[in-house]
């Protein structure tokens, strides 16, 4: 019985601790708890919508950042539907194709009534290992997404032609610029051009 009392005391303490955490958990935890209740009652669609809205609201509090940046073999079919390239060594004349997911984009009301809009541009630089900028372009990419909700499944496919560059090590740096907020985020993708 003593062993059971110790276990009961431990569970009581854990429950008290988790109760204290739940009070401070915040809107995402509250939405998740409500969604679980909705799903348990058979309303999966409403549970899904509640979680999607909670994530949408939460995303507006995040700083602009890059969630994923990978070299891919070809343009992806959709969000998270890409074929990652094995390694970052490219043949002379081969294009660099990058799949990149920005996080924390700002949404505003669109010119189309009842819709929201996100807008960002992408600059790029190619650097040598010392950090010297060898080439680049401002507003290389210009993306606008319009819809009925603040979609979080946004990605960009960016293709850079490096033909004519000599063999060696380089860094491809993308700068994402959120037009609605003025915030920026950068990501580096080191790569190598193989010699003949």
Secondary structure, DSSP 8 states (H G I E B T S, - for coil): -HHHHHHHHHHHHHHHHHHHHHHTS-HHHHHHHHHHHHHHTT-HHHHHHHHHHHHHHHHTTS--EEEEEEEBSS--SBTTB--B-SSSEE-TT--EEEEEEEES---EE-SSTT-EEEEEEEEEEEEETT--EEEEEEEEEEEEEEESS------EEEEE--TT--SEEEEEEEEEEETTT--EEEEEEEEEE---
